[in-house]
């Protein structure tokens, strides 16, 4: 087998060019959720969480109650690529992260961290003292993210709660003390 001379290849530039460059996606915008986002939030939640996704009516109610701490990642083309939702107690001292998700194609780019950092800053500014969340015990990536943000397993038993969401649906409960000057 002989190689084709470079001069002949230059006569056919399509052979030198690699595949067409993949268009880079538009930068994502982190913003508060809007009522008009609800159908897209449902699609996103079903895509990421599948059989344990929130039903549409519950997403609606969560938005109505906790909109100030319901943040989304908007791709600018009509699709949401992630969200975080924090629910604050009536006394406004404690909060729970009820949902954090990023689409599979956008993971491992720091977007979950960006969502969490922003919602934690908003919670801290609102005077929240502690934040809790639950995570599937086998979800090592999420646990590492939460630990890197300062969350620790809530005792007893390292935060492990058997059948937390029903039979076979164990969760690990983690907590972050925000308090004054924390975080």
MARVORO-803659 format. One record per residue (C-alpha): x, y, z. Coordinates in Angstrom, 1 decimal, padded with zeros to 4 digits. Example, Ala and Ser with C-alpha at 12.3 -4.5 7.8 and 13.67 -1.06 7.14 Angstrom:
<recs>
((012.3; -004.5; 007.8))
((013.7; -001.1; 007.1))
</recs>
This chain:
<recs>
((000.0; 000.0; 000.0))
((001.4; 003.4; -000.9))
((000.5; 006.7; 000.6))
((-001.1; 009.3; -001.6))
((001.2; 012.3; -002.2))
((000.2; 015.4; -000.1))
((000.0; 017.5; -003.3))
((-002.8; 015.3; -004.6))
((-004.6; 015.5; -001.3))
((-004.5; 019.2; -001.4))
((-006.4; 019.1; -004.7))
((-009.3; 017.5; -002.7))
((-009.5; 019.5; 000.6))
((-012.5; 017.5; 001.7))
((-010.1; 014.6; 002.4))
((-007.9; 016.8; 004.7))
((-010.8; 018.2; 006.6))
((-012.0; 016.1; 009.5))
((-015.6; 015.8; 010.3))
((-017.6; 019.0; 010.6))
((-017.0; 020.6; 013.9))
((-019.6; 019.8; 016.5))
((-021.5; 023.0; 017.3))
((-020.8; 024.1; 020.8))
((-024.0; 024.5; 022.8))
((-025.0; 027.9; 023.9))
((-024.0; 028.8; 027.5))
((-026.5; 027.8; 030.1))
((-028.3; 030.5; 032.1))
((-029.0; 029.8; 035.7))
((-032.2; 031.6; 036.6))
((-035.3; 031.3; 038.8))
((-037.9; 028.9; 037.5))
((-041.0; 030.5; 035.8))
((-044.5; 029.3; 035.7))
((-044.1; 028.8; 031.9))
((-041.3; 026.3; 032.7))
((-043.6; 023.8; 034.3))
((-044.1; 021.6; 031.2))
((-040.4; 021.6; 030.5))
((-039.6; 020.9; 034.2))
((-041.9; 017.9; 034.0))
((-040.1; 016.6; 030.9))
((-036.7; 017.1; 032.5))
((-037.7; 015.4; 035.8))
((-039.1; 012.4; 033.9))
((-036.0; 012.2; 031.7))
((-033.6; 012.2; 034.7))
((-035.6; 010.5; 037.4))
((-037.8; 008.2; 035.3))
((-040.1; 006.1; 037.5))
((-039.5; 008.3; 040.6))
((-040.1; 011.6; 038.9))
((-042.4; 014.1; 040.5))
((-045.9; 014.0; 039.1))
((-046.9; 017.1; 037.2))
((-049.4; 018.3; 039.8))
((-046.7; 018.1; 042.5))
((-044.2; 020.1; 040.5))
((-046.9; 022.7; 040.1))
((-047.5; 022.8; 043.9))
((-043.8; 022.9; 044.7))
((-043.4; 025.8; 042.3))
((-046.3; 027.6; 043.9))
((-044.9; 027.2; 047.4))
((-041.1; 027.4; 046.8))
((-040.6; 029.4; 043.7))
((-038.0; 031.7; 045.3))
((-035.6; 028.7; 045.7))
((-036.5; 026.8; 042.5))
((-033.6; 027.4; 040.0))
((-033.1; 026.1; 036.5))
((-030.4; 025.9; 033.9))
((-031.9; 027.2; 030.6))
((-030.1; 026.4; 027.4))
((-031.7; 029.4; 025.5))
((-033.3; 027.1; 023.0))
((-036.4; 026.2; 025.0))
((-035.0; 023.3; 026.9))
((-034.0; 023.1; 030.6))
((-030.8; 021.1; 031.3))
((-031.1; 021.1; 035.1))
((-032.8; 022.3; 038.2))
((-032.5; 022.5; 042.0))
((-035.4; 022.9; 044.4))
((-035.1; 023.9; 048.1))
((-038.1; 023.8; 050.4))
((-038.0; 026.0; 053.5))
((-039.9; 025.3; 056.7))
((-042.5; 027.8; 057.9))
((-040.2; 029.1; 060.6))
((-037.6; 029.8; 057.9))
((-034.7; 028.2; 059.8))
((-034.4; 024.9; 058.0))
((-034.6; 023.9; 054.4))
((-034.5; 020.6; 052.4))
((-033.1; 020.1; 048.9))
((-036.0; 018.3; 047.3))
((-034.4; 017.9; 043.9))
((-031.2; 018.4; 042.0))
((-030.8; 017.2; 038.5))
((-028.7; 017.7; 035.4))
((-029.4; 016.1; 032.1))
((-027.2; 013.1; 031.3))
((-025.5; 014.9; 028.4))
((-024.5; 017.9; 030.6))
((-023.1; 016.0; 033.6))
((-019.5; 016.2; 034.8))
((-019.2; 019.8; 033.9))
((-019.8; 021.3; 037.3))
((-023.4; 022.2; 036.7))
((-024.8; 020.4; 039.7))
((-022.2; 022.2; 041.9))
((-023.2; 025.5; 040.3))
((-026.9; 024.9; 041.1))
((-026.1; 023.9; 044.6))
((-023.7; 026.8; 045.3))
((-026.3; 029.3; 044.1))
((-029.2; 027.8; 046.0))
((-027.1; 027.5; 049.2))
((-026.1; 031.2; 048.9))
((-029.7; 032.2; 048.5))
((-030.7; 030.1; 051.5))
((-027.9; 031.6; 053.6))
((-029.0; 035.1; 052.6))
((-032.5; 034.2; 053.7))
((-031.3; 033.3; 057.1))
((-031.6; 029.5; 056.8))
((-029.5; 027.8; 059.5))
((-029.4; 024.2; 058.2))
((-030.1; 022.3; 055.0))
((-030.9; 018.7; 054.6))
((-031.2; 016.4; 051.6))
((-031.5; 012.7; 050.9))
((-029.5; 010.8; 048.3))
((-029.5; 007.2; 047.1))
((-026.7; 005.5; 049.0))
((-025.2; 004.1; 045.8))
((-025.0; 007.5; 044.1))
((-021.3; 008.1; 044.8))
((-021.0; 011.1; 042.5))
((-023.8; 012.9; 044.2))
((-022.5; 012.0; 047.7))
((-019.0; 013.3; 046.8))
((-020.6; 016.5; 045.5))
((-022.6; 017.0; 048.7))
((-019.6; 016.2; 050.9))
((-017.4; 018.7; 049.0))
((-020.0; 021.4; 049.7))
((-019.8; 020.6; 053.5))
((-022.8; 018.2; 053.8))
((-022.3; 015.4; 056.4))
((-024.3; 012.2; 057.0))
((-026.9; 012.8; 059.7))
((-026.6; 010.4; 062.5))
((-027.5; 007.8; 063.5))
((-026.1; 005.1; 061.3))
((-024.2; 007.4; 059.0))
((-027.5; 008.9; 057.8))
((-028.7; 005.6; 056.3))
((-032.5; 005.4; 056.4))
((-033.8; 002.0; 055.3))
((-037.0; 002.0; 053.2))
((-037.1; 005.9; 053.5))
((-039.3; 006.2; 050.3))
((-040.9; 002.7; 050.7))
((-039.7; -000.9; 050.5))
((-036.2; -001.1; 049.1))
((-035.9; 002.6; 048.6))
((-033.1; 003.4; 051.1))
((-031.7; 006.9; 051.3))
((-028.8; 008.6; 053.1))
((-029.8; 011.8; 054.9))
((-027.1; 014.5; 054.8))
((-027.1; 017.9; 056.6))
((-025.2; 021.1; 056.2))
((-025.1; 023.7; 059.0))
((-025.2; 027.2; 057.4))
((-025.6; 029.3; 060.5))
((-023.9; 032.7; 060.7))
((-020.5; 032.7; 059.1))
((-020.7; 029.0; 058.1))
((-020.2; 027.6; 054.6))
</recs>
